[in-house]
Amino acid sequence: RGFNIYLLMLALGLGSGCQTTDDPSPPGANKKKEFCLLRFFIETNPDATGRNQIVPIFRENPSPVCVEKIPVLTEADIEQVSLLDQVGGFAILVQFNDHGTRLLEMTTASHPSQRLAVFAQYSIKSKTVETRWLAAPRITHRIANGAFVFTPDATREQADRIVEGMTHLLAEAKPKDTF
């Protein structure tokens, strides 16, 4: 399943391009869809093995966090992404599928007080791709329900693009009924 997601991402990245909001085509026309990839990395201690890297969390005042190079969760583990309105702002809710829920539970249970860094790669208006670290919330408890909520270091417009892009990617990755 993970291989199919990666193949789909490659096809979307190479073949479909990005959608702009000032597209003159009429509503309902076949527009190219934006995409987003979300990856989750566990914080670790720096060492000389080459299996970890230091990444900047937050854009204005970057805070360096050392994370493992291999993500613990990817878009293949996600079932749904949505934007939540909260007092004073917004947050992103990531609901993981069964496999992702088990991985999230194991990760949060075995790494208390560490951070779970969230990386995103998404298309933006200028038909380019932006890659950056959105957040690194500290793990305070075991998450067994598969729902991970975080406040991204992003504008509301960027968060909307991330959620919309993940929604498009997940819809494209679902198997189509062929009868």
MDAnalysis code that builds the backbone (N, CA, C; Angstrom):
import MDAnalysis as mda
import numpy as np

u = mda.Universe.empty(537, n_residues=179, atom_resindex=np.repeat(np.arange(179), 3), trajectory=True)
u.add_TopologyAttr("name", ["N", "CA", "C"] * 179)
u.add_TopologyAttr("resid", np.arange(1, 180))
u.add_TopologyAttr("resname", ["ARG", "GLY", "PHE", "ASN", "ILE", "TYR", "LEU", "LEU", "MET", "LEU", "ALA", "LEU", "GLY", "LEU", "GLY", "SER", "GLY", "CYS", "GLN", "THR", "THR", "ASP", "ASP", "PRO", "SER", "PRO", "PRO", "GLY", "ALA", "ASN", "LYS", "LYS", "LYS", "GLU", "PHE", "CYS", "LEU", "LEU", "ARG", "PHE", "PHE", "ILE", "GLU", "THR", "ASN", "PRO", "ASP", "ALA", "THR", "GLY", "ARG", "ASN", "GLN", "ILE", "VAL", "PRO", "ILE", "PHE", "ARG", "GLU", "ASN", "PRO", "SER", "PRO", "VAL", "CYS", "VAL", "GLU", "LYS", "ILE", "PRO", "VAL", "LEU", "THR", "GLU", "ALA", "ASP", "ILE", "GLU", "GLN", "VAL", "SER", "LEU", "LEU", "ASP", "GLN", "VAL", "GLY", "GLY", "PHE", "ALA", "ILE", "LEU", "VAL", "GLN", "PHE", "ASN", "ASP", "HIS", "GLY", "THR", "ARG", "LEU", "LEU", "GLU", "MET", "THR", "THR", "ALA", "SER", "HIS", "PRO", "SER", "GLN", "ARG", "LEU", "ALA", "VAL", "PHE", "ALA", "GLN", "TYR", "SER", "ILE", "LYS", "SER", "LYS", "THR", "VAL", "GLU", "THR", "ARG", "TRP", "LEU", "ALA", "ALA", "PRO", "ARG", "ILE", "THR", "HIS", "ARG", "ILE", "ALA", "ASN", "GLY", "ALA", "PHE", "VAL", "PHE", "THR", "PRO", "ASP", "ALA", "THR", "ARG", "GLU", "GLN", "ALA", "ASP", "ARG", "ILE", "VAL", "GLU", "GLY", "MET", "THR", "HIS", "LEU", "LEU", "ALA", "GLU", "ALA", "LYS", "PRO", "LYS", "ASP", "THR", "PHE"])
u.atoms.positions = np.array([
    [0.822, -1.192, 0.000],
    [0.000, 0.000, 0.000],
    [0.864, 1.253, 0.000],
    [1.945, 1.238, 0.810],
    [2.845, 2.381, 0.865],
    [3.488, 2.657, -0.482],
    [3.823, 1.584, -1.205],
    [4.422, 1.748, -2.519],
    [3.460, 2.460, -3.461],
    [2.177, 2.091, -3.410],
    [1.182, 2.741, -4.275],
    [1.049, 4.219, -3.961],
    [1.126, 4.586, -2.697],
    [1.048, 6.003, -2.315],
    [2.236, 6.754, -2.909],
    [3.434, 6.180, -2.793],
    [4.619, 6.854, -3.322],
    [4.540, 6.985, -4.840],
    [4.037, 5.952, -5.500],
    [3.874, 6.001, -6.940],
    [2.858, 7.073, -7.329],
    [1.780, 7.163, -6.571],
    [0.771, 8.189, -6.827],
    [1.349, 9.579, -6.617],
    [2.135, 9.760, -5.542],
    [2.751, 11.067, -5.284],
    [3.667, 11.459, -6.432],
    [4.435, 10.522, -6.928],
    [5.326, 10.801, -8.043],
    [4.530, 11.211, -9.270],
    [3.453, 10.483, -9.556],
    [2.617, 10.803, -10.709],
    [1.966, 12.171, -10.553],
    [1.483, 12.469, -9.353],
    [0.874, 13.783, -9.118],
    [1.907, 14.898, -9.253],
    [3.076, 14.656, -8.708],
    [4.125, 15.671, -8.762],
    [4.632, 15.922, -10.167],
    [4.791, 14.875, -10.949],
    [5.330, 15.032, -12.300],
    [4.274, 15.372, -13.335],
    [3.088, 14.798, -13.180],
    [2.110, 14.925, -14.244],
    [1.031, 15.957, -14.056],
    [0.716, 16.308, -12.816],
    [-0.465, 17.141, -12.662],
    [-0.187, 18.595, -12.344],
    [0.958, 18.936, -11.845],
    [1.250, 20.340, -11.563],
    [0.455, 20.845, -10.383],
    [0.267, 22.159, -10.334],
    [-0.409, 22.786, -9.215],
    [-1.553, 23.647, -9.710],
    [-2.554, 23.803, -8.885],
    [-3.697, 24.637, -9.213],
    [-3.470, 26.036, -8.672],
    [-3.878, 27.055, -9.402],
    [-3.806, 28.412, -8.903],
    [-5.207, 28.921, -8.690],
    [-5.343, 29.902, -7.781],
    [-6.675, 30.403, -7.480],
    [-7.164, 31.380, -8.540],
    [-6.273, 31.954, -9.340],
    [-6.696, 32.889, -10.371],
    [-6.830, 32.192, -11.730],
    [-7.261, 30.936, -11.710],
    [-7.457, 30.154, -12.922],
    [-8.698, 30.663, -13.648],
    [-8.580, 31.067, -14.922],
    [-9.723, 31.615, -15.633],
    [-10.706, 30.563, -16.133],
    [-10.441, 29.280, -15.946],
    [-11.353, 28.255, -16.446],
    [-12.667, 28.295, -15.668],
    [-13.759, 27.935, -16.329],
    [-15.070, 28.004, -15.677],
    [-15.204, 26.981, -14.562],
    [-16.121, 27.254, -13.596],
    [-16.333, 26.276, -12.525],
    [-16.752, 24.928, -13.110],
    [-16.287, 23.861, -12.473],
    [-16.630, 22.522, -12.939],
    [-15.687, 22.006, -14.008],
    [-14.788, 22.863, -14.507],
    [-13.826, 22.407, -15.513],
    [-12.843, 21.456, -14.851],
    [-12.168, 20.665, -15.637],
    [-11.212, 19.698, -15.118],
    [-9.932, 20.424, -14.701],
    [-9.865, 20.836, -13.434],
    [-8.703, 21.565, -12.927],
    [-7.709, 20.586, -12.316],
    [-6.451, 20.959, -12.343],
    [-5.422, 20.152, -11.714],
    [-5.479, 20.391, -10.213],
    [-5.318, 19.344, -9.441],
    [-5.465, 19.431, -7.998],
    [-4.119, 19.614, -7.320],
    [-4.157, 20.346, -6.214],
    [-2.964, 20.517, -5.402],
    [-2.746, 19.249, -4.580],
    [-1.549, 19.094, -4.048],
    [-1.252, 17.929, -3.238],
    [-0.503, 18.349, -1.988],
    [-0.461, 17.459, -1.035],
    [0.305, 17.683, 0.180],
    [0.759, 16.332, 0.708],
    [1.942, 16.308, 1.238],
    [2.470, 15.126, 1.900],
    [2.745, 15.503, 3.348],
    [2.375, 14.657, 4.283],
    [2.660, 14.876, 5.700],
    [3.475, 13.709, 6.228],
    [4.527, 14.042, 6.948],
    [5.388, 13.022, 7.555],
    [5.600, 13.380, 9.017],
    [5.712, 12.375, 9.866],
    [5.871, 12.574, 11.294],
    [7.156, 11.891, 11.755],
    [8.008, 12.643, 12.445],
    [9.329, 12.164, 12.854],
    [9.463, 12.277, 14.369],
    [10.084, 11.271, 14.989],
    [10.257, 11.273, 16.434],
    [11.578, 11.949, 16.806],
    [11.544, 12.720, 17.870],
    [12.746, 13.373, 18.380],
    [13.701, 12.325, 18.936],
    [14.986, 12.569, 18.780],
    [15.999, 11.649, 19.277],
    [17.221, 12.443, 19.722],
    [18.147, 11.773, 20.352],
    [19.401, 12.417, 20.741],
    [20.360, 12.403, 19.564],
    [21.074, 13.492, 19.348],
    [22.032, 13.507, 18.229],
    [23.183, 12.540, 18.489],
    [23.616, 11.885, 17.424],
    [24.764, 10.994, 17.513],
    [25.472, 10.985, 16.158],
    [26.493, 10.211, 16.042],
    [27.303, 10.182, 14.820],
    [26.903, 9.061, 13.860],
    [25.759, 8.440, 14.052],
    [25.364, 7.312, 13.211],
    [24.854, 7.745, 11.839],
    [24.451, 9.001, 11.712],
    [23.889, 9.469, 10.445],
    [22.418, 9.139, 10.284],
    [21.806, 8.589, 11.338],
    [20.389, 8.237, 11.274],
    [19.467, 9.330, 11.808],
    [20.052, 10.482, 12.137],
    [19.233, 11.583, 12.621],
    [19.717, 12.895, 12.014],
    [18.889, 13.910, 12.154],
    [19.224, 15.223, 11.608],
    [18.611, 16.306, 12.491],
    [19.203, 17.468, 12.473],
    [18.663, 18.595, 13.222],
    [17.848, 19.435, 12.255],
    [16.593, 19.718, 12.645],
    [15.670, 20.451, 11.782],
    [15.181, 21.701, 12.497],
    [14.873, 22.759, 11.725],
    [14.367, 23.995, 12.347],
    [12.841, 23.965, 12.465],
    [12.353, 24.089, 13.681],
    [10.911, 24.186, 13.903],
    [10.616, 25.657, 14.186],
    [9.627, 26.187, 13.551],
    [9.195, 27.589, 13.584],
    [10.067, 28.420, 12.652],
    [9.416, 29.312, 11.939],
    [10.117, 30.109, 10.932],
    [10.732, 31.369, 11.503],
    [9.988, 32.118, 12.339],
    [10.511, 33.394, 12.825],
    [11.652, 33.215, 13.807],
    [11.488, 32.357, 14.774],
    [12.535, 32.050, 15.747],
    [12.764, 30.545, 15.733],
    [13.558, 30.057, 14.783],
    [13.731, 28.602, 14.657],
    [14.285, 27.966, 15.925],
    [13.690, 26.850, 16.263],
    [14.135, 26.055, 17.395],
    [14.658, 24.731, 16.840],
    [15.943, 24.438, 16.998],
    [16.478, 23.194, 16.436],
    [16.008, 21.967, 17.227],
    [15.552, 20.973, 16.490],
    [15.115, 19.712, 17.088],
    [15.794, 18.587, 16.316],
    [16.388, 17.656, 17.033],
    [17.035, 16.511, 16.393],
    [15.987, 15.400, 16.242],
    [15.795, 14.962, 14.999],
    [14.813, 13.921, 14.710],
    [15.469, 12.784, 13.930],
    [14.839, 11.615, 14.006],
    [15.290, 10.497, 13.192],
    [15.013, 10.822, 11.729],
    [15.847, 10.362, 10.817],
    [15.672, 10.648, 9.392],
    [14.512, 9.880, 8.762],
    [14.159, 8.755, 9.334],
    [13.068, 7.942, 8.786],
    [11.789, 8.284, 9.557],
    [10.721, 8.649, 8.846],
    [9.485, 9.004, 9.550],
    [8.832, 7.788, 10.211],
    [8.151, 8.046, 11.336],
    [7.413, 6.965, 11.995],
    [6.021, 6.831, 11.390],
    [5.494, 7.916, 10.838],
    [4.180, 7.914, 10.195],
    [4.260, 8.733, 8.916],
    [3.538, 8.289, 7.883],
    [3.522, 9.012, 6.613],
    [2.076, 9.162, 6.141],
    [1.914, 9.765, 4.970],
    [0.579, 9.941, 4.396],
    [-0.103, 8.602, 4.119],
    [0.653, 7.528, 3.998],
    [0.065, 6.199, 3.800],
    [-0.684, 5.732, 5.044],
    [-0.390, 6.335, 6.198],
    [-1.026, 5.959, 7.459],
    [-2.207, 6.861, 7.816],
    [-2.502, 7.842, 6.960],
    [-3.538, 8.831, 7.259],
    [-4.849, 8.460, 6.582],
    [-5.924, 8.613, 7.322],
    [-7.259, 8.368, 6.787],
    [-7.964, 9.667, 6.413],
    [-7.778, 10.711, 7.241],
    [-8.474, 11.967, 7.010],
    [-7.719, 13.113, 7.691],
    [-7.797, 14.303, 7.090],
    [-7.196, 15.504, 7.662],
    [-8.242, 16.604, 7.613],
    [-8.341, 17.360, 8.700],
    [-9.299, 18.465, 8.718],
    [-8.747, 19.631, 9.523],
    [-9.329, 20.793, 9.288],
    [-8.932, 22.020, 9.967],
    [-9.939, 22.294, 11.070],
    [-9.456, 22.553, 12.273],
    [-10.319, 22.817, 13.417],
    [-10.190, 24.277, 13.829],
    [-11.314, 24.936, 14.071],
    [-11.293, 26.277, 14.630],
    [-11.173, 26.146, 16.139],
    [-10.253, 26.924, 16.712],
    [-10.060, 26.930, 18.149],
    [-10.084, 28.370, 18.630],
    [-10.222, 28.549, 19.913],
    [-10.203, 29.893, 20.473],
    [-8.843, 30.526, 20.152],
    [-8.867, 31.638, 19.447],
    [-7.638, 32.337, 19.117],
    [-6.878, 31.789, 17.921],
    [-7.441, 30.863, 17.200],
    [-6.712, 30.329, 16.052],
    [-7.330, 29.085, 15.467],
    [-6.459, 28.183, 15.030],
    [-6.895, 26.957, 14.365],
    [-5.861, 25.874, 14.611],
    [-6.248, 24.648, 14.321],
    [-5.354, 23.505, 14.452],
    [-5.679, 22.527, 13.333],
    [-4.768, 21.616, 13.093],
    [-4.976, 20.563, 12.106],
    [-5.182, 19.252, 12.848],
    [-6.251, 18.549, 12.476],
    [-6.552, 17.234, 13.033],
    [-6.187, 16.193, 11.984],
    [-5.330, 15.268, 12.364],
    [-4.962, 14.152, 11.492],
    [-5.548, 12.894, 12.107],
    [-6.442, 12.246, 11.372],
    [-7.015, 10.983, 11.821],
    [-6.310, 9.867, 11.056],
    [-5.662, 8.979, 11.780],
    [-4.902, 7.903, 11.157],
    [-5.775, 6.684, 10.909],
    [-5.391, 5.883, 9.906],
    [-6.076, 4.623, 9.624],
    [-5.677, 3.596, 10.692],
    [-6.133, 2.356, 10.566],
    [-5.852, 1.338, 11.590],
    [-4.358, 1.143, 11.808],
    [-3.614, 1.021, 10.719],
    [-2.165, 0.838, 10.826],
    [-1.522, 2.056, 11.484],
    [-1.895, 3.236, 11.042],
    [-1.350, 4.468, 11.607],
    [-1.720, 4.657, 13.070],
    [-2.943, 4.259, 13.431],
    [-3.380, 4.361, 14.826],
    [-2.506, 3.501, 15.720],
    [-2.197, 2.287, 15.270],
    [-1.324, 1.403, 16.053],
    [0.080, 1.988, 16.168],
    [0.603, 2.520, 15.058],
    [1.941, 3.129, 15.097],
    [1.971, 4.358, 16.000],
    [0.932, 5.190, 15.918],
    [0.864, 6.392, 16.763],
    [0.797, 6.000, 18.231],
    [0.001, 4.997, 18.538],
    [-0.109, 4.553, 19.929],
    [1.227, 4.012, 20.442],
    [1.893, 3.169, 19.660],
    [3.191, 2.626, 20.077],
    [4.230, 3.740, 20.234],
    [4.235, 4.677, 19.299],
    [5.211, 5.762, 19.338],
    [4.986, 6.666, 20.543],
    [3.734, 7.065, 20.772],
    [3.475, 7.974, 21.891],
    [3.632, 7.277, 23.243],
    [3.385, 5.965, 23.300],
    [3.558, 5.224, 24.551],
    [5.036, 5.007, 24.873],
    [5.852, 4.814, 23.860],
    [7.267, 4.496, 24.105],
    [8.195, 5.706, 24.071],
    [7.675, 6.897, 23.751],
    [8.521, 8.096, 23.708],
    [7.906, 9.266, 24.478],
    [7.561, 9.061, 25.762],
    [6.975, 10.172, 26.508],
    [7.970, 11.325, 26.655],
    [7.464, 12.536, 26.642],
    [8.230, 13.770, 26.800],
    [9.076, 14.128, 25.582],
    [9.105, 13.274, 24.567],
    [9.813, 13.632, 23.346],
    [8.845, 14.360, 22.421],
    [9.346, 14.893, 21.338],
    [8.508, 15.622, 20.393],
    [8.223, 14.766, 19.166],
    [7.083, 15.039, 18.552],
    [6.714, 14.416, 17.289],
    [6.685, 15.544, 16.257],
    [7.729, 15.617, 15.457],
    [7.873, 16.708, 14.485],
    [7.054, 16.416, 13.235],
    [6.364, 17.441, 12.758],
    [5.482, 17.307, 11.600],
    [6.097, 18.051, 10.419],
    [6.315, 17.328, 9.326],
    [6.901, 17.867, 8.102],
    [5.838, 17.871, 7.011],
    [5.805, 18.943, 6.226],
    [4.838, 19.022, 5.129],
    [5.535, 19.431, 3.848],
    [5.022, 18.916, 2.756],
    [5.440, 19.312, 1.420],
    [4.150, 19.552, 0.653],
    [3.953, 20.791, 0.204],
    [2.690, 21.118, -0.446],
    [2.892, 22.127, -1.555],
    [1.936, 22.152, -2.475],
    [2.015, 23.088, -3.595],
    [1.453, 24.431, -3.165],
    [2.017, 25.484, -3.752],
    [1.560, 26.832, -3.442],
    [1.192, 27.552, -4.729],
    [0.597, 28.742, -4.598],
    [0.041, 29.467, -5.734],
    [1.006, 29.633, -6.906],
    [2.256, 29.876, -6.627],
    [3.196, 30.168, -7.702],
    [3.661, 28.918, -8.442],
    [2.893, 27.840, -8.290],
    [3.208, 26.572, -8.967],
    [4.560, 26.006, -8.554],
    [4.929, 26.274, -7.323],
    [6.131, 25.679, -6.766],
    [5.716, 24.809, -5.586],
    [6.652, 24.075, -5.070],
    [6.387, 23.200, -3.940],
    [7.143, 23.743, -2.734],
    [6.440, 23.859, -1.632],
    [7.071, 24.308, -0.395],
    [7.257, 23.111, 0.520],
    [8.426, 23.017, 1.118],
    [8.709, 21.964, 2.088],
    [9.158, 22.646, 3.365],
    [8.547, 22.238, 4.483],
    [8.951, 22.824, 5.755],
    [8.383, 22.058, 6.934],
    [8.924, 22.358, 8.079],
    [8.512, 21.744, 9.330],
    [7.414, 22.602, 9.940],
    [6.279, 21.987, 10.254],
    [5.105, 22.719, 10.728],
    [5.013, 22.830, 12.242],
    [5.448, 21.810, 12.950],
    [5.298, 21.796, 14.404],
    [6.116, 20.648, 14.988],
    [6.287, 20.711, 16.293],
    [6.936, 19.615, 17.016],
    [6.375, 19.572, 18.436],
    [5.093, 19.192, 18.566],
    [4.509, 19.144, 19.908],
    [5.120, 18.021, 20.745],
    [5.224, 18.291, 22.036],
    [5.769, 17.315, 22.961],
    [4.708, 16.245, 23.242],
    [5.129, 15.010, 23.302],
    [4.226, 13.901, 23.598],
    [3.973, 13.909, 25.104],
    [2.712, 14.122, 25.480],
    [2.365, 14.195, 26.902],
    [1.620, 12.960, 27.393],
    [1.096, 12.159, 26.451],
    [0.344, 10.966, 26.835],
    [0.246, 10.011, 25.641],
    [-0.145, 8.801, 25.936],
    [-0.349, 7.800, 24.885],
    [-1.609, 8.170, 24.111],
    [-1.510, 8.179, 22.779],
    [-2.660, 8.488, 21.932],
    [-3.139, 7.184, 21.307],
    [-4.281, 6.690, 21.799],
    [-4.776, 5.393, 21.357],
    [-5.908, 5.491, 20.343],
    [-6.495, 6.674, 20.165],
    [-7.656, 6.796, 19.274],
    [-7.293, 7.173, 17.839],
    [-6.012, 7.369, 17.557],
    [-5.580, 7.671, 16.192],
    [-5.784, 9.103, 15.766],
    [-6.188, 9.982, 16.669],
    [-6.421, 11.392, 16.351],
    [-5.273, 12.238, 16.905],
    [-4.567, 12.903, 16.013],
    [-3.440, 13.750, 16.403],
    [-3.764, 15.181, 16.006],
    [-3.777, 16.079, 16.972],
    [-4.107, 17.486, 16.739],
    [-2.866, 18.317, 17.033],
    [-2.540, 19.227, 16.106],
    [-1.409, 20.127, 16.332],
    [-1.702, 21.500, 15.744],
    [-1.057, 22.509, 16.309],
    [-1.169, 23.874, 15.804],
    [0.029, 24.111, 14.895],
    [-0.203, 24.296, 13.604],
    [0.914, 24.446, 12.666],
    [1.499, 25.854, 12.682],
    [2.761, 25.944, 12.375],
    [3.410, 27.233, 12.147],
    [3.107, 27.607, 10.699],
    [1.870, 28.091, 10.489],
    [1.393, 28.387, 9.141],
    [0.257, 29.400, 9.234],
    [0.046, 30.095, 8.138],
    [-1.114, 30.978, 8.068],
    [-2.357, 30.136, 7.855],
    [-3.509, 30.749, 7.999],
    [-4.766, 30.029, 7.775],
    [-4.829, 29.540, 6.319],
    [-4.394, 30.383, 5.378],
    [-4.404, 30.012, 3.964],
    [-3.498, 28.807, 3.713],
    [-2.308, 28.795, 4.312],
    [-1.399, 27.668, 4.142],
    [-1.986, 26.397, 4.756],
    [-2.599, 26.531, 5.919],
    [-3.222, 25.371, 6.563],
    [-4.364, 24.825, 5.704],
    [-5.153, 25.728, 5.100],
    [-6.215, 25.291, 4.187],
    [-5.634, 24.516, 3.015],
    [-4.528, 24.994, 2.453],
    [-3.880, 24.310, 1.327],
    [-3.365, 22.930, 1.738],
    [-2.815, 22.846, 2.930],
    [-2.294, 21.571, 3.424],
    [-3.440, 20.561, 3.566],
    [-4.524, 20.988, 4.204],
    [-5.665, 20.094, 4.406],
    [-6.281, 19.712, 3.062],
    [-6.477, 20.684, 2.179],
    [-7.057, 20.398, 0.861],
    [-6.158, 19.472, 0.048],
    [-4.855, 19.720, 0.095],
    [-3.912, 18.879, -0.637],
    [-3.887, 17.451, -0.134],
    [-3.936, 17.276, 1.197],
    [-3.981, 15.919, 1.757],
    [-5.294, 15.235, 1.403],
    [-6.390, 15.985, 1.422],
    [-7.693, 15.423, 1.058],
    [-7.684, 14.927, -0.382],
    [-7.090, 15.713, -1.286],
    [-6.991, 15.296, -2.691],
    [-6.121, 14.050, -2.828],
    [-4.988, 14.039, -2.142],
    [-4.093, 12.890, -2.225],
    [-4.771, 11.628, -1.704],
    [-5.466, 11.742, -0.568],
    [-6.143, 10.573, 0.003],
    [-7.263, 10.080, -0.896],
    [-7.986, 11.006, -1.525],
    [-9.065, 10.606, -2.440],
    [-8.505, 9.885, -3.656],
    [-7.382, 10.347, -4.175],
    [-6.756, 9.704, -5.337],
    [-6.170, 8.346, -4.982],
    [-5.732, 8.181, -3.742],
    [-5.083, 6.936, -3.333],
    [-6.071, 5.825, -3.019],
    [-7.336, 6.183, -2.751],
    [-8.332, 5.161, -2.439],
    [-8.606, 4.311, -3.666],
    [-8.739, 3.001, -3.488],
    [-9.035, 2.134, -4.634],
    [-10.414, 2.470, -5.212],
    [-10.484, 2.495, -6.503],
    [-11.748, 2.784, -7.208],
    [-12.502, 1.481, -7.423],
    [-13.822, 1.532, -7.239],
    [-14.659, 0.372, -7.538],
    [-14.789, 0.239, -9.051],
    [-14.525, -0.929, -9.553],
    [-14.634, -1.152, -10.997],
    [-15.641, -2.269, -11.245],
    [-16.836, -1.905, -11.592],
    [-17.882, -2.880, -11.887],
    [-18.396, -2.654, -13.267],
])
